[in-house]
Amino acid sequence: MGKPKAWLEWHGSTLLYRATAVLARTVGGPVVVVAAPGQELPPLPSGVTVVEDPVEGLGPMQGLAVGLAAVADRAETAFVCSTDLPFLHPAFVRCVLRGLASGPDVVLPVARGFRQPLAAGYRTALAGLVADLLAEGDLRPGMLFKHCEVAQLSDEQLLADTALARHDPMLESVVNVNTPEDYAAARDRPPPEIVVECFGALAKKGGHRPRGVRTATLGAAAASVGLTLDRHVVAALNGDQITRDELLPLVAGDVVSFLSADAGG
Amino acid sequence: MAPGGFFGRALLVDVGGREATGTPFELTERVLRSYLGGVGLGTWLLHRLAPPGVDPLAPAAPLAFVFSSLVGTPLTTSAKFAVVAKSPLTGLLTDALASSQFAISGKLTGHDALVIRGRADELSVLLIDGDGVRLEPAPDLAGLAAGEAETAAKSRFGRNWRTAAIGAAGERGVRYATISHDGRHAGRGGLGAVLGAKNIKAVLVRAATKVSVADQAGVLAAARDLRKRSFGPATAKYRELGTLANLLAFNAVSTLPTRNFTAATFEGAPQLAAEELHELRGVARNSCASCSIGCEHIYSRKGGGGQRMEYENVFALGPLCGVSDPDDVFAASARCDELGIDTISAGGTIAWAMECVERGLIDEPWLRFGDGKAVLRALDAIGTRSPGLGELLAQGSRRAAEAVGHGSIDFAPQVKGLELPGYEPRSLQSMALGLAVNARGADHNRSGAYEADLSGELDRFDGGAAHVAAAVGTEDRAAVMDSMILCKFLRGVFDDPFTEWARLLALVTGWPLDADELRGAARRIVRAKRAFNLREGATAADDTLPARMLETPLELGSGRSAVLDADRLRSMIAGYYAARGLDEEGRIAAADLEDLLLDA
């Protein structure tokens, strides 16, 4: 693919930026990237921190141990994913994390025919157990699952979530990029379809009415309606966060409202 | 000699029997420089002239029309004045700004402020010009709308008089009655009731002199520059759609108070939106005197005529009462203007009453959310203070809730007695703090902290230290703009506000001001307002929000909930007190009291 997965570009973002920013806009807690020793990373969203894996070559279990330990003092549960999930949707993350509420240690999607340990939910208290298993030479996630309570989520169970069924009916949240062909196929896919509204002085002749556009970042969404996010223009994402972050990743079903920053009166 | 732009004196007008007398009251350069004019100077005057504990509707309670050094200059939006008094709604300081030729003519009577005390024997008009003051009986104006009274006064006394008048609500002591002039209103806090209690239907002023500025050429150049900037993107919203542009945007971000703050999105919002109405209705634009922005948008009404619509009156008489028919909202706004009552307080009080009806606490089954005709009927009852509901609601939502009881104070949409404007505190938590601590009560003009919430630079759902800093900052900027006085719709054109404002004031006054001195003036003005309220019995317990805001999560359009609990608000208030140099009870240190020049 010509460069490390984290640096691969997808519709205006690197894969790592997109994955971390999707998580950041979805979860209430910290977002941590586990990097290999000396690994150079692309720019990350503000607030996302990096912890370095002290040992190289032990695979995803080592990253899992480091990542869970890094957030254990601030969160009881975590969504853990790889960097190469361009279609990851917040509804998938929420659905998985919701599964932890009933008490299992791990919520493991079994989606599109495969177990998905790198698109799964974990209790952060598992960090010690994972480290112990690694010390004993057990490097496979499957070994962890033998030592703790795992709740599997099938395609049907995942799609029982109405938001997920609406926005990611093919469960493409778990589609990753392992080969040049995978990457080429991902890049050939159009950006997600979102809805844009413009209000106040930003709306020209009916421009306040919702319209669908295909775009993967907030900056591109602004450009699609002839706007630039600056001191006079802000955006609200799904009526919730207000931001000027041009790199904010957008996902299918998002509603972006562009507002005059000169609010009030 | 007075500094540029000032006369160095106020006029104390004492009204009694059938006569009025005017007495000059010196305003030293030190006081003028410390308080700037407008709201700041008005606050100082109230300290000096309002007897402690005075009933706001008593003859001894002063009502001050206060100008500034900028009034009468060519600087855009400077034809403004502040009306300051002890509020009959809150029992605390209130100040309202308005723009019109009244500002220029009032100042050019030769005074930086006109302060009215006393009570006439019968309904009268008060005339002030270079020849002095006089009282003229005006029983024929009783019951007239302010606009009608203005027309009648001009017909009687001549067109070169400028008028500030009250409607029937002011005459009848509705606690949120307004003072109106040229179709504009000094709206909040019941100033019209204060004037009405003096048996004054209208104040007429006529220019009699001129005022000089320190650097005429500099002021002209600055005026040209400011005018040019006033046509830029920072004011586009106000020019193109007016403040009503807020409505659909606020609905989209779950901050449009609906059905007495039980929701923050309104299904009828599109029908009331400026964007829609501009396509469906004829719209005329108008400007205040000396203004190049032109934010007024006057919509054609079914059946003829037009009505000026602003976000706050549409929010209060529309979504807050569950009303989505624009013609009902237009009619209700027009009725408020005719009666001379504050639309925000009227809408808030009626919405509270509608909820009381739903809960079986008020037996007026016709008063239902969503019924625009019921809003009109309630407004008429308020304006005439009809026995029962009208008398109850004319007191405002806090007093009405105290009378009705049964916990209805928990959902009365008010702070310190002043009804909340159209900004949902739970989804705008910098604003929540601003609303809680502001001296005037729940107010969006003296604390525009929503700017920070809507900037994207902080999490508007998670109030903390950044929100405190934002609330203090916007309150400081408002204190200066309201005192110097410039319209806040200009605020976005200034890149370095305090520095630029200091330069403007220096050109007019001749004072070598800098940004730090203006920041000091802002802190002084904010503290002086608090000091007045403390003197009148306010405590830290008054710095809060209605229980509904602190106990009931708000459902957002995104599916999340916005929560603002009492602990978080208390923590922000503690941060605010610390930033303002107040003690834990919100009191001012003795050393800081000296800086207020209350004995000067």
Chai-1 contact restraints between the chains, C-beta under 6 A:
chainA,res_idxA,chainB,res_idxB,connection_type,confidence,min_distance_angstrom,max_distance_angstrom,comment,restraint_id
A,F199,B,L248,contact,1.0,0.0,6.0,A-B,restraint_1
A,F199,B,A249,contact,1.0,0.0,6.0,A-B,restraint_2
A,G200,B,K237,contact,1.0,0.0,6.0,A-B,restraint_3
A,G200,B,L241,contact,1.0,0.0,6.0,A-B,restraint_4
A,G200,B,A245,contact,1.0,0.0,6.0,A-B,restraint_5
A,G200,B,A249,contact,1.0,0.0,6.0,A-B,restraint_6
A,A201,B,A236,contact,1.0,0.0,6.0,A-B,restraint_7
A,A201,B,K237,contact,1.0,0.0,6.0,A-B,restraint_8
A,A201,B,E240,contact,1.0,0.0,6.0,A-B,restraint_9
A,A203,B,E275,contact,1.0,0.0,6.0,A-B,restraint_10
A,H208,B,E275,contact,1.0,0.0,6.0,A-B,restraint_11
A,H232,B,P233,contact,1.0,0.0,6.0,A-B,restraint_12
A,V234,B,G456,contact,1.0,0.0,6.0,A-B,restraint_13
A,A236,B,V253,contact,1.0,0.0,6.0,A-B,restraint_14
A,N238,B,S558,contact,1.0,0.0,6.0,A-B,restraint_15
A,G239,B,A252,contact,1.0,0.0,6.0,A-B,restraint_16
A,G239,B,V253,contact,1.0,0.0,6.0,A-B,restraint_17
A,G239,B,S254,contact,1.0,0.0,6.0,A-B,restraint_18
A,G239,B,G557,contact,1.0,0.0,6.0,A-B,restraint_19
A,G239,B,S558,contact,1.0,0.0,6.0,A-B,restraint_20
A,D240,B,S558,contact,1.0,0.0,6.0,A-B,restraint_21
A,I242,B,L454,contact,1.0,0.0,6.0,A-B,restraint_22
A,I242,B,G456,contact,1.0,0.0,6.0,A-B,restraint_23
A,T243,B,G456,contact,1.0,0.0,6.0,A-B,restraint_24
A,R244,B,G456,contact,1.0,0.0,6.0,A-B,restraint_25
A,S257,B,A252,contact,1.0,0.0,6.0,A-B,restraint_26
A,L259,B,A249,contact,1.0,0.0,6.0,A-B,restraint_27
A,S260,B,K237,contact,1.0,0.0,6.0,A-B,restraint_28
A,D262,B,A234,contact,1.0,0.0,6.0,A-B,restraint_29
A,D262,B,K237,contact,1.0,0.0,6.0,A-B,restraint_30
A,D262,B,G492,contact,1.0,0.0,6.0,A-B,restraint_31
A,A263,B,Y450,contact,1.0,0.0,6.0,A-B,restraint_32
A,A263,B,L454,contact,1.0,0.0,6.0,A-B,restraint_33
A,G264,B,G448,contact,1.0,0.0,6.0,A-B,restraint_34
A,G264,B,Y450,contact,1.0,0.0,6.0,A-B,restraint_35
A,G265,B,T243,contact,1.0,0.0,6.0,A-B,restraint_36
A,G265,B,Y311,contact,1.0,0.0,6.0,A-B,restraint_37
